Amino acid sequence: MLKRVALASLFIANLIALPLQVGDTCPDFSVPICANGSGDFELYANANGAENGGEYHAVWIDIFASW
């Protein structure tokens, strides 16, 4: 019974959590080029908290392709 409830809740969560469908246009979430301010960005050094003094960052990379 627990397995069915878990499966049903995951299925319903996936249906609700998909705001964009095929053919939809992504909303504008762009930032200016060099939005980090210094003009350069080293992914490993700037986003890894173990390297930059404990300041962890999440990196969102969008890759759009159509074939």
N, CA, C and O atoms as a CHARMM CRD file, in Angstrom:
* protein
*
  268
    1    1 MET  N      0.82400  -1.18700   0.00000 PROA 1      0.00000
    2    1 MET  CA     0.00000   0.00000   0.00000 PROA 1      0.00000
    3    1 MET  C      0.87200   1.25700   0.00000 PROA 1      0.00000
    4    1 MET  O      0.60800   2.21100  -0.73200 PROA 1      0.00000
    5    2 LEU  N      1.91200   1.23800   0.83300 PROA 2      0.00000
    6    2 LEU  CA     2.80800   2.38600   0.90700 PROA 2      0.00000
    7    2 LEU  C      3.51000   2.61900  -0.42900 PROA 2      0.00000
    8    2 LEU  O      3.73200   3.76100  -0.83300 PROA 2      0.00000
    9    3 LYS  N      3.85200   1.53700  -1.10100 PROA 3      0.00000
   10    3 LYS  CA     4.51700   1.64300  -2.39400 PROA 3      0.00000
   11    3 LYS  C      3.60400   2.31900  -3.41600 PROA 3      0.00000
   12    3 LYS  O      4.06300   3.14800  -4.20300 PROA 3      0.00000
   13    4 ARG  N      2.32100   1.97400  -3.41200 PROA 4      0.00000
   14    4 ARG  CA     1.36300   2.58100  -4.34400 PROA 4      0.00000
   15    4 ARG  C      1.14900   4.06100  -4.04700 PROA 4      0.00000
   16    4 ARG  O      1.06200   4.87700  -4.96400 PROA 4      0.00000
   17    5 VAL  N      1.06500   4.39900  -2.77700 PROA 5      0.00000
   18    5 VAL  CA     0.88500   5.80300  -2.39800 PROA 5      0.00000
   19    5 VAL  C      2.10600   6.62100  -2.80800 PROA 5      0.00000
   20    5 VAL  O      1.96400   7.73100  -3.32100 PROA 5      0.00000
   21    6 ALA  N      3.29400   6.08500  -2.58600 PROA 6      0.00000
   22    6 ALA  CA     4.51500   6.78700  -2.96900 PROA 6      0.00000
   23    6 ALA  C      4.59300   6.95400  -4.47700 PROA 6      0.00000
   24    6 ALA  O      4.96000   8.02300  -4.96600 PROA 6      0.00000
   25    7 LEU  N      4.25400   5.91700  -5.21100 PROA 7      0.00000
   26    7 LEU  CA     4.28600   5.99600  -6.66500 PROA 7      0.00000
   27    7 LEU  C      3.25500   6.99000  -7.17900 PROA 7      0.00000
   28    7 LEU  O      3.55100   7.77600  -8.08000 PROA 7      0.00000
   29    8 ALA  N      2.05700   6.96800  -6.62500 PROA 8      0.00000
   30    8 ALA  CA     1.01300   7.90300  -7.04300 PROA 8      0.00000
   31    8 ALA  C      1.40000   9.34200  -6.72300 PROA 8      0.00000
   32    8 ALA  O      1.15400  10.23900  -7.53000 PROA 8      0.00000
   33    9 SER  N      1.99700   9.57700  -5.56500 PROA 9      0.00000
   34    9 SER  CA     2.38200  10.94300  -5.21300 PROA 9      0.00000
   35    9 SER  C      3.51800  11.44800  -6.10200 PROA 9      0.00000
   36    9 SER  O      3.53600  12.62700  -6.45400 PROA 9      0.00000
   37   10 LEU  N      4.45400  10.59200  -6.46800 PROA 10     0.00000
   38   10 LEU  CA     5.50800  10.99900  -7.39200 PROA 10     0.00000
   39   10 LEU  C      4.94900  11.30500  -8.77300 PROA 10     0.00000
   40   10 LEU  O      5.38100  12.25800  -9.42200 PROA 10     0.00000
   41   11 PHE  N      4.00000  10.51300  -9.22200 PROA 11     0.00000
   42   11 PHE  CA     3.38100  10.74000 -10.52400 PROA 11     0.00000
   43   11 PHE  C      2.62500  12.06300 -10.53500 PROA 11     0.00000
   44   11 PHE  O      2.75100  12.84100 -11.48100 PROA 11     0.00000
   45   12 ILE  N      1.85200  12.32000  -9.50500 PROA 12     0.00000
   46   12 ILE  CA     1.09000  13.56700  -9.42700 PROA 12     0.00000
   47   12 ILE  C      2.03000  14.76100  -9.28800 PROA 12     0.00000
   48   12 ILE  O      1.77500  15.81400  -9.87300 PROA 12     0.00000
   49   13 ALA  N      3.09900  14.61800  -8.53100 PROA 13     0.00000
   50   13 ALA  CA     4.06500  15.70600  -8.38200 PROA 13     0.00000
   51   13 ALA  C      4.70900  16.04500  -9.71800 PROA 13     0.00000
   52   13 ALA  O      4.93900  17.22000 -10.00400 PROA 13     0.00000
   53   14 ASN  N      5.00400  15.04700 -10.54100 PROA 14     0.00000
   54   14 ASN  CA     5.57500  15.31200 -11.85800 PROA 14     0.00000
   55   14 ASN  C      4.59100  16.02500 -12.76500 PROA 14     0.00000
   56   14 ASN  O      4.99100  16.87700 -13.55800 PROA 14     0.00000
   57   15 LEU  N      3.32700  15.70000 -12.66500 PROA 15     0.00000
   58   15 LEU  CA     2.33000  16.38300 -13.48400 PROA 15     0.00000
   59   15 LEU  C      2.19600  17.85000 -13.09500 PROA 15     0.00000
   60   15 LEU  O      2.02800  18.71400 -13.95600 PROA 15     0.00000
   61   16 ILE  N      2.27100  18.12300 -11.82100 PROA 16     0.00000
   62   16 ILE  CA     2.11500  19.49200 -11.33600 PROA 16     0.00000
   63   16 ILE  C      3.39400  20.30400 -11.55100 PROA 16     0.00000
   64   16 ILE  O      3.31300  21.51000 -11.78500 PROA 16     0.00000
   65   17 ALA  N      4.55300  19.68600 -11.47700 PROA 17     0.00000
   66   17 ALA  CA     5.82900  20.39200 -11.49000 PROA 17     0.00000
   67   17 ALA  C      6.33500  20.73800 -12.88200 PROA 17     0.00000
   68   17 ALA  O      7.42800  21.29200 -12.99900 PROA 17     0.00000
   69   18 LEU  N      5.60600  20.44300 -13.92100 PROA 18     0.00000
   70   18 LEU  CA     6.06900  20.73100 -15.27000 PROA 18     0.00000
   71   18 LEU  C      5.35200  21.96100 -15.82500 PROA 18     0.00000
   72   18 LEU  O      4.32800  21.82200 -16.49300 PROA 18     0.00000
   73   19 PRO  N      5.87300  23.16500 -15.56000 PROA 19     0.00000
   74   19 PRO  CA     5.17600  24.36600 -16.02100 PROA 19     0.00000
   75   19 PRO  C      5.30700  24.60200 -17.52400 PROA 19     0.00000
   76   19 PRO  O      4.44800  25.26100 -18.11000 PROA 19     0.00000
   77   20 LEU  N      6.34700  24.08700 -18.15900 PROA 20     0.00000
   78   20 LEU  CA     6.54200  24.29200 -19.58900 PROA 20     0.00000
   79   20 LEU  C      6.26400  22.99900 -20.34100 PROA 20     0.00000
   80   20 LEU  O      6.70000  21.92400 -19.93000 PROA 20     0.00000
   81   21 GLN  N      5.54800  23.11100 -21.42100 PROA 21     0.00000
   82   21 GLN  CA     5.20900  21.96900 -22.25700 PROA 21     0.00000
   83   21 GLN  C      5.87400  22.14100 -23.62300 PROA 21     0.00000
   84   21 GLN  O      6.51200  23.16300 -23.87700 PROA 21     0.00000
   85   22 VAL  N      5.73100  21.17000 -24.48200 PROA 22     0.00000
   86   22 VAL  CA     6.29700  21.23000 -25.82400 PROA 22     0.00000
   87   22 VAL  C      5.68700  22.41600 -26.55200 PROA 22     0.00000
   88   22 VAL  O      4.46600  22.56500 -26.59300 PROA 22     0.00000
   89   23 GLY  N      6.53500  23.25700 -27.12600 PROA 23     0.00000
   90   23 GLY  CA     6.07400  24.42400 -27.86800 PROA 23     0.00000
   91   23 GLY  C      6.02100  25.69600 -27.04500 PROA 23     0.00000
   92   23 GLY  O      5.84500  26.77600 -27.61000 PROA 23     0.00000
   93   24 ASP  N      6.16500  25.60700 -25.73100 PROA 24     0.00000
   94   24 ASP  CA     6.15200  26.79800 -24.88600 PROA 24     0.00000
   95   24 ASP  C      7.46000  27.55700 -25.03500 PROA 24     0.00000
   96   24 ASP  O      8.48000  26.98900 -25.42500 PROA 24     0.00000
   97   25 THR  N      7.42200  28.83000 -24.72500 PROA 25     0.00000
   98   25 THR  CA     8.61000  29.67100 -24.75000 PROA 25     0.00000
   99   25 THR  C      9.08100  29.89500 -23.32500 PROA 25     0.00000
  100   25 THR  O      8.28100  30.21600 -22.44600 PROA 25     0.00000
  101   26 CYS  N     10.36400  29.72900 -23.09400 PROA 26     0.00000
  102   26 CYS  CA    10.91000  29.94700 -21.75300 PROA 26     0.00000
  103   26 CYS  C     10.84300  31.42700 -21.41000 PROA 26     0.00000
  104   26 CYS  O     11.08400  32.26900 -22.27600 PROA 26     0.00000
  105   27 PRO  N     10.52500  31.75900 -20.17600 PROA 27     0.00000
  106   27 PRO  CA    10.51400  33.16500 -19.77300 PROA 27     0.00000
  107   27 PRO  C     11.93100  33.72700 -19.78000 PROA 27     0.00000
  108   27 PRO  O     12.90700  32.98600 -19.66800 PROA 27     0.00000
  109   28 ASP  N     12.02600  35.03800 -19.91100 PROA 28     0.00000
  110   28 ASP  CA    13.33700  35.67900 -19.96400 PROA 28     0.00000
  111   28 ASP  C     13.96000  35.67600 -18.57500 PROA 28     0.00000
  112   28 ASP  O     13.43800  36.31100 -17.65800 PROA 28     0.00000
  113   29 PHE  N     15.05400  34.97800 -18.41800 PROA 29     0.00000
  114   29 PHE  CA    15.76200  34.92400 -17.14100 PROA 29     0.00000
  115   29 PHE  C     17.22300  35.29500 -17.34900 PROA 29     0.00000
  116   29 PHE  O     18.10300  34.83100 -16.62400 PROA 29     0.00000
  117   30 SER  N     17.47000  36.12900 -18.34000 PROA 30     0.00000
  118   30 SER  CA    18.84700  36.46100 -18.70100 PROA 30     0.00000
  119   30 SER  C     19.40000  37.56500 -17.80500 PROA 30     0.00000
  120   30 SER  O     18.66000  38.32200 -17.17700 PROA 30     0.00000
  121   31 VAL  N     20.70500  37.62300 -17.77200 PROA 31     0.00000
  122   31 VAL  CA    21.42800  38.67400 -17.06800 PROA 31     0.00000
  123   31 VAL  C     22.42600  39.26200 -18.05400 PROA 31     0.00000
  124   31 VAL  O     22.78200  38.60900 -19.03600 PROA 31     0.00000
  125   32 PRO  N     22.87500  40.47100 -17.80800 PROA 32     0.00000
  126   32 PRO  CA    23.86600  41.05100 -18.72100 PROA 32     0.00000
  127   32 PRO  C     25.14400  40.21700 -18.76100 PROA 32     0.00000
  128   32 PRO  O     25.46500  39.51200 -17.80300 PROA 32     0.00000
  129   33 ILE  N     25.85900  40.30100 -19.86000 PROA 33     0.00000
  130   33 ILE  CA    27.14700  39.61800 -19.97200 PROA 33     0.00000
  131   33 ILE  C     28.08400  40.19200 -18.91900 PROA 33     0.00000
  132   33 ILE  O     28.10500  41.40200 -18.69500 PROA 33     0.00000
  133   34 CYS  N     28.83200  39.35800 -18.29500 PROA 34     0.00000
  134   34 CYS  CA    29.74000  39.72900 -17.20500 PROA 34     0.00000
  135   34 CYS  C     28.95500  40.24700 -16.00800 PROA 34     0.00000
  136   34 CYS  O     29.35600  41.22800 -15.38100 PROA 34     0.00000
  137   35 ALA  N     27.84900  39.60200 -15.68800 PROA 35     0.00000
  138   35 ALA  CA    27.02400  40.01900 -14.55500 PROA 35     0.00000
  139   35 ALA  C     27.73600  39.80800 -13.22800 PROA 35     0.00000
  140   35 ALA  O     27.30200  40.33000 -12.20100 PROA 35     0.00000
  141   36 ASN  N     28.82300  39.04800 -13.23800 PROA 36     0.00000
  142   36 ASN  CA    29.54800  38.83000 -11.99100 PROA 36     0.00000
  143   36 ASN  C     30.36900  40.03800 -11.58500 PROA 36     0.00000
  144   36 ASN  O     30.88400  40.07900 -10.46800 PROA 36     0.00000
  145   37 GLY  N     30.50600  41.02000 -12.45700 PROA 37     0.00000
  146   37 GLY  CA    31.14000  42.27300 -12.08200 PROA 37     0.00000
  147   37 GLY  C     32.60200  42.39300 -12.44200 PROA 37     0.00000
  148   37 GLY  O     33.03100  43.46700 -12.86200 PROA 37     0.00000
  149   38 SER  N     33.38100  41.34900 -12.29800 PROA 38     0.00000
  150   38 SER  CA    34.81400  41.47900 -12.53300 PROA 38     0.00000
  151   38 SER  C     35.20700  41.21200 -13.98200 PROA 38     0.00000
  152   38 SER  O     36.35400  41.45000 -14.36100 PROA 38     0.00000
  153   39 GLY  N     34.27700  40.72300 -14.79500 PROA 39     0.00000
  154   39 GLY  CA    34.57700  40.48700 -16.19300 PROA 39     0.00000
  155   39 GLY  C     35.07500  39.09400 -16.50100 PROA 39     0.00000
  156   39 GLY  O     35.20400  38.73900 -17.67200 PROA 39     0.00000
  157   40 ASP  N     35.36100  38.29100 -15.48600 PROA 40     0.00000
  158   40 ASP  CA    35.75700  36.91000 -15.72700 PROA 40     0.00000
  159   40 ASP  C     35.08900  36.02100 -14.68500 PROA 40     0.00000
  160   40 ASP  O     34.70700  36.48200 -13.60900 PROA 40     0.00000
  161   41 PHE  N     34.95800  34.76600 -15.01400 PROA 41     0.00000
  162   41 PHE  CA    34.31500  33.82700 -14.10300 PROA 41     0.00000
  163   41 PHE  C     34.97900  32.47600 -14.26200 PROA 41     0.00000
  164   41 PHE  O     34.87900  31.84600 -15.31500 PROA 41     0.00000
  165   42 GLU  N     35.64400  32.03800 -13.23400 PROA 42     0.00000
  166   42 GLU  CA    36.23500  30.70900 -13.21900 PROA 42     0.00000
  167   42 GLU  C     35.30300  29.81600 -12.42000 PROA 42     0.00000
  168   42 GLU  O     35.17000  29.97400 -11.20600 PROA 42     0.00000
  169   43 LEU  N     34.65800  28.87900 -13.10100 PROA 43     0.00000
  170   43 LEU  CA    33.61600  28.06700 -12.49000 PROA 43     0.00000
  171   43 LEU  C     34.10500  27.34700 -11.24200 PROA 43     0.00000
  172   43 LEU  O     33.43100  27.37100 -10.21200 PROA 43     0.00000
  173   44 TYR  N     35.24700  26.71900 -11.31600 PROA 44     0.00000
  174   44 TYR  CA    35.73300  25.93800 -10.17300 PROA 44     0.00000
  175   44 TYR  C     36.08800  26.84000  -8.99600 PROA 44     0.00000
  176   44 TYR  O     35.70200  26.55800  -7.86200 PROA 44     0.00000
  177   45 ALA  N     36.80200  27.89600  -9.24900 PROA 45     0.00000
  178   45 ALA  CA    37.27300  28.75400  -8.16200 PROA 45     0.00000
  179   45 ALA  C     36.15700  29.60600  -7.56500 PROA 45     0.00000
  180   45 ALA  O     36.14300  29.82700  -6.35400 PROA 45     0.00000
  181   46 ASN  N     35.22500  30.08700  -8.37900 PROA 46     0.00000
  182   46 ASN  CA    34.19400  30.99300  -7.88500 PROA 46     0.00000
  183   46 ASN  C     32.98400  30.27800  -7.30400 PROA 46     0.00000
  184   46 ASN  O     32.33000  30.83200  -6.42000 PROA 46     0.00000
  185   47 ALA  N     32.65900  29.08500  -7.75600 PROA 47     0.00000
  186   47 ALA  CA    31.44700  28.40600  -7.30900 PROA 47     0.00000
  187   47 ALA  C     31.71400  27.34000  -6.25500 PROA 47     0.00000
  188   47 ALA  O     30.78500  26.92800  -5.56100 PROA 47     0.00000
  189   48 ASN  N     32.93300  26.88900  -6.11600 PROA 48     0.00000
  190   48 ASN  CA    33.26400  25.83200  -5.16400 PROA 48     0.00000
  191   48 ASN  C     33.64900  26.45800  -3.82700 PROA 48     0.00000
  192   48 ASN  O     34.66900  27.13900  -3.72200 PROA 48     0.00000
  193   49 GLY  N     32.82400  26.22000  -2.80800 PROA 49     0.00000
  194   49 GLY  CA    33.07200  26.80900  -1.49800 PROA 49     0.00000
  195   49 GLY  C     34.34900  26.33900  -0.84100 PROA 49     0.00000
  196   49 GLY  O     34.91600  27.05200  -0.01400 PROA 49     0.00000
  197   50 ALA  N     34.81500  25.14900  -1.19200 PROA 50     0.00000
  198   50 ALA  CA    36.06400  24.65700  -0.62100 PROA 50     0.00000
  199   50 ALA  C     37.25900  25.44800  -1.14700 PROA 50     0.00000
  200   50 ALA  O     38.31400  25.47600  -0.51300 PROA 50     0.00000
  201   51 GLU  N     37.10100  26.08000  -2.28700 PROA 51     0.00000
  202   51 GLU  CA    38.19300  26.84000  -2.89800 PROA 51     0.00000
  203   51 GLU  C     38.11500  28.33700  -2.60700 PROA 51     0.00000
  204   51 GLU  O     39.14300  29.01300  -2.59900 PROA 51     0.00000
  205   52 ASN  N     36.90700  28.86800  -2.36600 PROA 52     0.00000
  206   52 ASN  CA    36.77000  30.32100  -2.25400 PROA 52     0.00000
  207   52 ASN  C     36.40400  30.78400  -0.84800 PROA 52     0.00000
  208   52 ASN  O     35.85600  31.87500  -0.69200 PROA 52     0.00000
  209   53 GLY  N     36.68400  30.00700   0.15200 PROA 53     0.00000
  210   53 GLY  CA    36.44700  30.44700   1.52000 PROA 53     0.00000
  211   53 GLY  C     35.06100  30.14600   2.05400 PROA 53     0.00000
  212   53 GLY  O     34.58700  30.85400   2.94200 PROA 53     0.00000
  213   54 GLY  N     34.40100  29.13000   1.54600 PROA 54     0.00000
  214   54 GLY  CA    33.10700  28.71700   2.08100 PROA 54     0.00000
  215   54 GLY  C     31.89700  29.35900   1.44700 PROA 54     0.00000
  216   54 GLY  O     30.79500  29.22700   1.97800 PROA 54     0.00000
  217   55 GLU  N     32.05300  30.04300   0.34400 PROA 55     0.00000
  218   55 GLU  CA    30.92600  30.69400  -0.33400 PROA 55     0.00000
  219   55 GLU  C     30.47700  29.81500  -1.50300 PROA 55     0.00000
  220   55 GLU  O     30.96900  29.95200  -2.62300 PROA 55     0.00000
  221   56 TYR  N     29.53600  28.91400  -1.22400 PROA 56     0.00000
  222   56 TYR  CA    29.05700  27.97900  -2.23500 PROA 56     0.00000
  223   56 TYR  C     28.01400  28.64600  -3.12100 PROA 56     0.00000
  224   56 TYR  O     27.24500  29.48500  -2.65100 PROA 56     0.00000
  225   57 HSD  N     27.98200  28.28000  -4.39800 PROA 57     0.00000
  226   57 HSD  CA    27.01300  28.82300  -5.34700 PROA 57     0.00000
  227   57 HSD  C     26.42400  27.68900  -6.17000 PROA 57     0.00000
  228   57 HSD  O     27.08600  26.68700  -6.43700 PROA 57     0.00000
  229   58 ALA  N     25.17400  27.86300  -6.56500 PROA 58     0.00000
  230   58 ALA  CA    24.54600  26.94700  -7.51300 PROA 58     0.00000
  231   58 ALA  C     24.69000  27.54900  -8.90100 PROA 58     0.00000
  232   58 ALA  O     24.48800  28.75000  -9.08100 PROA 58     0.00000
  233   59 VAL  N     25.03400  26.73300  -9.87400 PROA 59     0.00000
  234   59 VAL  CA    25.23700  27.20400 -11.24200 PROA 59     0.00000
  235   59 VAL  C     24.14200  26.62200 -12.11500 PROA 59     0.00000
  236   59 VAL  O     23.94900  25.40700 -12.15100 PROA 59     0.00000
  237   60 TRP  N     23.42400  27.48600 -12.82000 PROA 60     0.00000
  238   60 TRP  CA    22.34600  27.06900 -13.71800 PROA 60     0.00000
  239   60 TRP  C     22.84600  27.25800 -15.14000 PROA 60     0.00000
  240   60 TRP  O     23.12100  28.38200 -15.56000 PROA 60     0.00000
  241   61 ILE  N     22.96300  26.17500 -15.87400 PROA 61     0.00000
  242   61 ILE  CA    23.42600  26.23500 -17.25800 PROA 61     0.00000
  243   61 ILE  C     22.29300  25.76200 -18.14700 PROA 61     0.00000
  244   61 ILE  O     21.84100  24.62200 -18.04000 PROA 61     0.00000
  245   62 ASP  N     21.83800  26.64100 -19.02200 PROA 62     0.00000
  246   62 ASP  CA    20.78000  26.28800 -19.97000 PROA 62     0.00000
  247   62 ASP  C     21.40000  25.91900 -21.30100 PROA 62     0.00000
  248   62 ASP  O     22.22200  26.65700 -21.84300 PROA 62     0.00000
  249   63 ILE  N     21.00600  24.79200 -21.81400 PROA 63     0.00000
  250   63 ILE  CA    21.45300  24.36900 -23.13200 PROA 63     0.00000
  251   63 ILE  C     20.20800  24.05600 -23.94400 PROA 63     0.00000
  252   63 ILE  O     19.48500  23.10400 -23.65000 PROA 63     0.00000
  253   64 PHE  N     19.96700  24.85700 -24.96000 PROA 64     0.00000
  254   64 PHE  CA    18.81500  24.65300 -25.82200 PROA 64     0.00000
  255   64 PHE  C     19.30600  24.17000 -27.18300 PROA 64     0.00000
  256   64 PHE  O     20.24600  24.73300 -27.74400 PROA 64     0.00000
  257   65 ALA  N     18.68400  23.15200 -27.69700 PROA 65     0.00000
  258   65 ALA  CA    19.05100  22.63200 -29.00700 PROA 65     0.00000
  259   65 ALA  C     17.79600  22.18000 -29.73900 PROA 65     0.00000
  260   65 ALA  O     16.84700  21.68500 -29.13100 PROA 65     0.00000
  261   66 SER  N     17.80900  22.35700 -31.03300 PROA 66     0.00000
  262   66 SER  CA    16.71700  21.80400 -31.83600 PROA 66     0.00000
  263   66 SER  C     17.34300  21.17100 -33.06900 PROA 66     0.00000
  264   66 SER  O     18.20800  21.75100 -33.72400 PROA 66     0.00000
  265   67 TRP  N     16.89500  20.00800 -33.35300 PROA 67     0.00000
  266   67 TRP  CA    17.41700  19.29400 -34.50200 PROA 67     0.00000
  267   67 TRP  C     16.32400  19.04700 -35.48300 PROA 67     0.00000
  268   67 TRP  O     16.56100  18.45200 -36.53400 PROA 67     0.00000
